[in-house]
Amino acid sequence: MDSIGSLLEITAKLRMRTSMAGSRARRRALLGCVLLGQSTGAWSAPQTGTGPQCNTNCGGGDISWANPLAGFSGGLIECDARCNSTAACVGYVYQGVDAGSACATQETKCFLKATMSRKCGPLRCTCTGVNGRAPVPPPPPPMPPPCPSCVQTAHWVGAEWHPANASNSLWMAPDFFDGYFTGELDAELAAASAIGLTALRVFLNSMAYDADPRAFVLNIGRFVDTAAKYGLDVGFVFFDDCWNHAGASTTVQCTPQPGVHNGCSMASPQDVYRTNVSRFEPYVSDVITAHRNDSRVLWWGVFNEPHKYGFSLELRHAAFGWATALHPVQPVTSCWDGPQNTDTELQNIHDYDVNFGGLTTRAWQGLGQQQGSVVTEAGCRWFQGEAASSGSPLEMVNWVRAMRDSGAPYVPGVMLSWTVIAGNDNTRWHWGGKLNDPEPAIPWCGLLWPDGFPISYTEAHAIANLTRAASPGSPGLPEALFVETFLPRTLSALQRGGGSLFLTVAPATAEGPTVVSLNATASVSDDVLIEMTVWPVWTAGVSSLSGSVGVLARANGASGIFAGVTKGNRVVLEQWVDGKSIATLASFDLATLPSNQAHAAVDGWNMLRLEISGGNASVWWNPTHADPSGRSRGLRVSAAVPPSLSVSNSGLAAAVAGVGTAMKVDYVSVFQSPSSS
């Protein structure tokens, strides 16, 4: 089966599983749970009737229990029906932060911290009735009217683009372009296409045009031709007020400084050239004239994030007039000001959070004016040390998928990351990055490493599944067998504030580890690659360095192959027997990494991979830009799998050990092992 066929089949299976979980008989079958450090037991709460988590907070009706991987005993319990307007959502959780707020409306969705004293496996409570009556479902999100005359952008799924080694938009200058226009550029574009991207947003710079207008226009054409070979269309941006307003050069390339986000990015035009607006008319007109009937060009962006005063707004308005006067087949766009912006034919949206209710509203704002919309900036991850997600590529894909599944008459295109490749633009660091900060555990922005391998296999497959455009056999893109993101699947749930959710694994106790089954629909007894993002929670005041967090594969209860990281900053590969007998198969001291890499698990999301193939197991931990390239990027330990770990055990679990140690899990996926394919 090819990659796309497999992904479609997996999607169908996951939907079927969700449907099956709705039956009461299925719920009852899922009630078994693993007690901490003990054997399998049954939950003794009633199937229906009162329940301490749901009864008060979901209107006092009948309760049924299911198992959707919500953490229990210190984790999250989800109430799927309306909150009682007079009851508080105790410990309401939004973006993983306990806000302790009350129900704001009848439609508020509760995510409740569990208070049951008995520590048990993952459970969900669902209100199945209120005082004997069927619950009133929350109203669907308000849909906009159809807009057949709007530009349909839903097939635009992409990211910002420049070559991995380019540090800013001047790479198209005649003195630089041929140096980038090599086999590496082809390979990078092929990798972008392989993970399912269909669109690229490319920044131009007026200085590159001024250096040699004819060569510059020809270079744009050469790039469009090359991108088209890989099924990639392009949207261009002429002017930009971001970052450095002085210091640009078309002959000396800017050298990026570690830790400094977009440190080489140059405004267009530079301040020294902002003498009169009309001088930039040939730049805009020459470029558009050459491609105004080219369907491979998606849009013309006349100004990105202009200052809201003076020369910038004057230039935005003039450039919009120059562009539209040429009557291109592509829409002409600029950003800021929503429907009040008269210098755009599309709502041009930038979004760096998980307020998907607000984003949906903004995406539909211009439809009444017969405008479509496109999200031209989004998709940065929850960066280490930050309080919330910036709307990761995975969360953005989930939002687009929910929009499509809702039957919305208009779905916008989305640029899923500031950059396709985490390279010399340095946007893998956050806006707040400082000079010489170490490499981030997981890049803030970027979908691919410079060698073409995905930063996240899970994200890559989500994109490919969204666009149905993945290429079998692409670099580092193994076949997906199971994916769990813990994200709400419906637009209604996203509009109620469930944009960034994760699994919480309760602290381990003196009785033994906490093991939470992940209920993988695919067997992990065969050769597989498991990818999981983990956020360790080390309990303050507990001095033991033996605490560990990670994944347990070929699991049978608390036995199996464990891969993870310890409080003592070691990456470990272990054999667990009942969670009490733990044998180390291999370990790696993070302190031995170079000084520009983190020497401990960060207080945030960390990337963990475990591959079991051909009798061996290997562990990857936080691959970074500084690591050796290729599939071995971030590989820390390998060892033979003991024969005693039976391949007949196919369980998969999130696991923590050491008193007080807990963990959050953002997503977990199982792939066919690339080594065995």
N, C-alpha and C positions, 0 to 999 in steps of 0.2 A: 504494500500500500504506500502511495506517495505521501509526502509530509502534509499536504493540504487535506487529502482524504482522511488521514489519521486525525488531524485536528478537528475536522468537521464531525467525525465519528465521536471523538471525545466530548465535544460540545454537546452532541445529542445525548450521550450517556449521562452527562452531568445534569442536563435538563430533566431527563427521565428520572434520575435519582431524586431531584428536588420534588418532582411530582409525586413519586412514590412515598417520600417522607411525609406527605400530607395525610396519608391514611392513618387512622388510629392503630390499626394492627401493626403497621410498619413502626410507628412510634414505640409501641410496647416492645417490639423486638429489639429496639436500640437501647433499652434501658440498662443493660449491663454496664458495669463500670469497674475500673481498676482502682482499688483502694490504695492509699499511699503505703508503699512497701509491703502490701499484703496481697491476697489473692483476689480473683474476680468475685464480685458480689452483686446483688440486685439492689436497686434503689427502692426504698420502701414508701416513698410518697405516693399519694393517690394519683390515678391517671386523670381523674376529673375531680372537680370540687375546689376547695379552697387551697391556696398556695401562698406562702409568705412573700414570695417575690412578685408574683403576677396579680394575686387577688386584689390587693389594695391598688396597685398601680395601673391595672388595666380594666378597672370598672367593676370588679367584684363578681366576675362570672366564672364559668367552667374553665378548667385549666387542663391542657394536655401537654405532654413532654416529648420533645424530640431531641435529636443530636446533630446540630449544625456546626459543631466545632467551636462553640463559644466557651471560653475558659470558665471554670467553676471554682468555688471557694476562694474568693479573692479575685476572680476573673470577671467576665461580663455575662450577664443574663439578659436576653433580649425579649422584650414584649412587643409582639408584632401588631397588636391592635391599638386602638386609641387609648390614650391615658384618660382616666377620670379627671375632669376639669378641676375637681376640688382636691385631688391627691398630688403629692409631690413625687417626682421621679427621684427617689433617694439615690444619691451618688450618680447622677446623670453624667454620662461620659460622652464627650465630643472631641474628636481628634485625639483620642487616647488620654485626655486630661479630665480628671474628676472635677467637674464644675459645681456639683452639689446644687444644681438649679431645680426649680419647680417646673411642672408642665406648663409650657407657655400657651399652648392651645390644645384643643381637643385632638388635633392631629399629631401632636408631639410624639416622637418615637422614643421609648425609654431604653436605655442601656444601663442596667442596674448592677451595682457591685453585689456579688452573692454574699449572703449572710448566713447560709446554712452551716451549722457546726460540723456536720459530717462531711469530710473531704472525699469527694467522689469524682468520677470522670465528667467529661463535658456534657452538659444538658442545656436544653432551651425550653423555656415555658412559652406557650402560645395561648392567648385567650381565645377560646372557642365559643364563648357566649357570654352575655351580660345579663344576669338575673333571669336565666332561662331563655333569653332571646338571642338570636344570632347577632354577632357584633356588626355594627355599621362600619363598612370599610371606609378608609380615608378617601376623600375625594381625589379624583385623578388630577394631575397638574393641569393648569389651564393651557389649552392648546391654541396656537395662533391660527388664524384663517389660512387656507391655502394661498400660496403666492406663486402661481405659475410663471409670472414674468420676472421673478427674482433669479439671480444667478445661483445655480445649484452647485454648491461647493462640497457636498458630502464626500465625494471621491478624492478630495485633497487631503491626504494623510501624510504628513512629512515632518520636517524639522529644518532649522537654519543650517546653511551649508557653507563651508569653505574647506579647502584641503587640510589634512591633519597638520601639516607643517606650516600652514599659513597662520599668522597671528592677527590679521585684520583684513578688511575689505580691499586693500590695495593689491592683493595678489593678482588681480586682473590687469594691473599696469603693464604696459608693453615690456619693460625691463625685467619683470618677474614672471609673466605668464608662462612662457615656454619652459621655465624651470619646474613649474607645477604640472604642466601639460605632458605628463609622462605616463608610463605604464602604471605608476602608483595611483594616479587619478582614476584610471579605468578600474583598477582593483577596488578603490574606495567606493566608487559609484556602484559597482557590482554588488558590494557588500550591503550598501544601503538598500538596493533593490531586493536583495535576498531576504531581508527581514520584513519585507512587505511595504516599505515606503513607496509612495507614488508621487510625492511632491517635494520640492526643495525651495526654501526661501533664501535668496541670495542678495547680499548687500553690495551695491556698487559705490564708487567714490568719484566725485567730480574731478579730483586731481588726476586720477588714472585716465580719464577722458582728455583732460587738458594736455597731458604729456604727449599723446598721439591719437587724435580723434578717430582716424580711419582704422588704425590697428586695434584700438579699444573696441570699436563696434564689431570688427571681425572676430576678436577674441570671444565676445559674447556669443556670437553665432557658433563658433567652434565648441564652446561649452554646451550650448543647447543641443547641438548635434550629438555630442558624446553622452550627455545625460539621457537623451531619447533612446540611445541604443539599449539602455537598461530599463526602459519603461518609466523614466522619471521626467515629469514636467517641472517647469521652473516659474516662480514668481520673483520679480526683481524689485529692489528698493533703491531709490535715487539718493535721498537725503536722510540724514540722521543726526540728532542732537546729542546722542549718548557718548559719554566718556570723554576722550581727549580732544579739545578744540584747538590744540597746537601740537606741532611736532611730527606731523605726517610727512612721509617722504616716498617718492616714486623710484628712488635709486638706492636707498639704504633701508634694509628691512629692520623692523623693530624686533628686539629680542625680548621674549616674555620672561617675567620674573616669577619664580615659584611662589605660590600663595596668593598672587595678586590677580583677582578676577578681572578678565577683559582689560588687562593693563595696557595692551597695545591697540585697543580699539580706537579708531579715529573718527571724529565727527566729520560729516560731509554736508556743506563745505566747511573747511577750517575757517576760524574767525578772521584770519588775515585776508581772506577772499570775499568777505561779506560786505562788499562795497555797494553793489546794486544788484537787484534781483534779475534784471534782464540778461545779465552776462551768462546765466545758466540755461537760457532757453535752447541754444543749440545742443547742449548735452542731453537734455530730455528729448528733444524732437528727433535728433539723429538716431538715438537708440530705439525709440518707439517706432519710427518710420521703417526701420529695417525688419521689424518683427510684428507689425500691427495686425497682420493677418495670419500669424503663426499660432496654430492651436496648441503647440507645445509650450507656449508661454501662458501662464495662468492668470497673472494680474500684473499691473504696474503700480507699485507703492511709491507715491510721490514723496512722503515724508514719514519717517518713523519717530514717534515720541518727540514731536517738536516742542520747544519752549512755547508757552502759551502767551507770547507777547512779541511785539516788534518784528524783527527781520524774519524770524522763523515762520510766524503765521503768514506774513506777507509772501514769503517764498512758497509756502504750502499752497496758498490760494492761487498764485500765479502758475505754479507747476501743474496744478489740477486743470487749469484752463488750457495750458499748452498741450497737455496730454489728451484731453477730451476733444480738442479741436481737430486732432488727427483721426478721430473715429476708429480707434482700435477695436478689434473684436473682443479684447480682454477688458474686464472692469478696471477702473482706475480707483485707487484707494489711498487713504491716509488714516492716521489714528488720532485718538483722543476725542472727547466731547460727545460720544454716542450719537443719537439721532440729530443733535444740534449741529453736528459737523456737516456742512454743506459741500465740503471738498472731498467727498468720497462717494463711491457708488456701492460700497459694501460696508457693513459694520465691521470695523477692524479691531478685534478684541485682544487684549493682553491679560493673562490671568495667572497669578502665582499663589493660589491658595486652593482650598477644597470647599469653598462655598458654591456648590454646584446648583443650588437653587438660584442664587444670584447670577451665576454664569448662564443658566438656561434662559433667564429673563433677558439678559443682555443679548444673547444669541437671537432672540426673537424680536428685539426692540424695533428694528428697522423694517420689518416685513410690511407694516402698514404704509410705509413710504415706497413700497415695491423695491426695497433693497434686500439683498441676502446678507450673509455674514460669514466671517472666517475668523477663527482664533489663530492669530499669527505668532503668538508667543504663549507658551505654557510648558508644563511637563518637567519641572525640576523637583527632585526628590526631597524627602525629609532629611535635611542635612544635620550631621552630628552637632549637638549642642543647641540646636534650634528647638523652639517650643512646639512646632507643628509642621505638618507636611506643606510643601509648596505646590502640591498637585502633581504627583509623580506621573511619568508616562503610563504606568499601569492604571492609576486612578483616572487619567484622562481617557484612556481606551475604554475603561469601564463605563464612564459617563457617555461616551459616544455610542457604545453598545446599548446602553439603557435608553438613550434617545431613539435609536433605531427601533428597538423592541417595543417602545411605547406607541408606535404608529404615528409619531409626530409628523406633521406635513412638511416640516423643514428641519433638516439636520445640517449643522455647519461643518465645514472642513476644519481640521485642527493640525497645527504644527506641534508635535508632541515633545519637543525638547529644543532648548536654545541652539544646540549644535548636534549634528549627526555624530561626529567623531570627537571624542575627548582628547583634544590635541593642544596646539600652541595658543589657542585663544584663552586657555586657563579658566574656562567656565566650569571646570570640574570642581573648582573651589567656589564657595559661597561669595555673595556680594561683600560680606564682612571679612573675607580672608585677609591675612596679614603677610607681609613679606617673609618668606622662608618658612611659612607654615608647612608641616609635613603633608604628604599626599593624603587626601581624604580616604576614609575606609571604603566608601562608595561615592563615586563622583556625584556632584550636585546636578550637573547637566551632562548630556552625552548619551548616545545609544550604543556606540561601538568604540572599541579600542582602535588605535591606528592600524593594527594588523588585520582588522575586519571582523574580529571575534566580538560577539555581543557582550556588553557589560553585564547584562542580565539575560539569561536564556528565557526566563519567564516572561519578561517584557517583550523580547523579540518574538516569541510565539504568540503573545497577545496581539501584537501589531499585525503579524502575518495572518492570523485568524480573522482579524477585523477586515483586512483588505482582500483576503483570498489571493494574495500575490506572492507567497513564499516560493523560493526555488529549492527543490530537493537537492541535497548535497552541498548547500552553501556552507561557508566556513563556520565551524562551531555551532551549527544549528541542528542538533539531534532531534529525533522525533519525540514529541510530547506524549506521555502516557497518562498523566494525572496533573491537574493544576487546581490549587485552592488559594484564593486571594483574600477570603474573609470579607469581601466588599459587598455592599448591598447590590442586588441585581436589577432593581427597578428604579425608574426615574422618580417615582413618588417618594421612595425611601431616600434617595439622594437629595431631593429637595427639602426633606425634613432634617437634614444635617448629618447624614451618615456617610460622608464622603471619604473618611480616612479611618478605617477600623482594622483591628488586628486581634489575633488570639493572645490571651494572657494565660500563662502557665503559673499555677499557684506555687508558693514557696515549698521547697523540700523540708522535711522535718527529721527529727531524730529517728523516726520509724523507717525512713528510707526515701528514695527519690520520688519526685512527682513525674508520672508518665502519662501523657495525654495522647490517646490514639487519634491519628489523623484520618482514619477511615479511607485510605487511598483506594480508589476503585481499580487501580492497576496493581498487579503483583510486584513486590519488590524483592522477590526471591531470585529473580533472574539478574542478568547484567544490566545495571541501571546507573544513572547519574541523578542524584537528588540535590536540588538547590533550595536553600532556605535562608531568609534574612532574619537575623536574631538581634534582640536588644537585651543584653544581660542586666539583671537587677540584683546587685550584690547588697545584702542587708548590712546597713551601717552597724558597727559595734561587734560584728561577728568577725573574729580575727583569722579564722581558718582560711587557708589559701586553697583548700581542696574543693571548693565549690566549682561546679561546671555546668554549662548550658550547651545544648546542641540537639542533634537528631539521633534517634535510635532506629536502625534499620534491621530487617530480618527479625523483627521484634516478636516476642512471645511474652506478653506481660512486661516485666522489667528486665528481660533478657534479650540480648542481641548485640549488634555492632554499633557502638556509640562513636560519633564524631562531634567534636565541639571545642570549646575554649574554657580554660580554667581561670579562676580568680587570680591564680598565680601567673597568669599571662603565658600559658602554654597551650598550643594547639595539640589536641590529643586524639588518638585513635585507640579505642578500648573495647574489650570484651566484657559485657555485663552478664552476670548470672543472678537473677532475682533482684537486681539492684543493690546487692550486698557484697557480692564477690566481684571486684572490678580489677581486671588485668590490663595493664598498659601494653599495647602492641607497638606503638610508636608515638613520639611526641616531638614538638618543635618549640624552642624558646623564642618568643617574639622579640625579646631584647636583642637578639642577634641580627635583626633586620637593620638595614642602613638607617642613618639618622633621619632621613627624609620620609620614613614610613612609621606608622603608629606602632609602638611597642606594647600595646595592650588593646583589648577590646574597647572600642570607643563607647562613650555614653550616648548611644544612638544606634542606628541600624548597622549591622555588620553582615558581610556576605559569607555564607558557609556552603560548601559543596562537598558531597561524599559520592565517590564513584566506586562501585563494586563490579569488578570485571575479571573473568578468567582466574579466579582464586586469589585475587589481590584487591586491596582497598586503598584508596587515595583520598586525601583531604586537601581542599583548597580553602584558604582563609583570606578575605579582603584582598583580592587581586588589585594592584594599583598600576598607574602609568609608569612607575619606576621599576616594576618587575620585568623579568625577561619576557619577551613577546611570545605569541603562540598559545597553544592550548595549555601549556605548563605555567602560564602567568598566574601567580598566586598559589601554586602547588607547594604545600608545606611538608606533608608526610605521606609515606606509603608503607604498606606491610602486607604480608600474606594473611589471608583469612583463615583462622583455625578451623580444621575439619569439623570440630564439634558444633560450629554454628551452622545448623542445618539449613539447606536452601529451601526446605519445605516451609519454613517460617516466612510468611510474607507480610508481616505487620510493619507499619510505619508510625512513629510516634515522635512528638516533641518531648524532651526529657531534661530535667534539672536535678542535680545532686548537691548535697552539702546543705546543712541546716541554714534556712533563711534565704537560700538562693532561689530566684524566680526568673522569669523570662517573658518577653513579648516576641511574637512571630508575625511578621508582616505578610509573608506568603511562603508557600512550599509547593514545589513541583517535582515530578518524577519524569525522567527522560530515558529513552533507550541509550545505553552506554555508547558514546562515540567510539570507544576502543573496540567494541565488539561488532560494530556495523561495517 
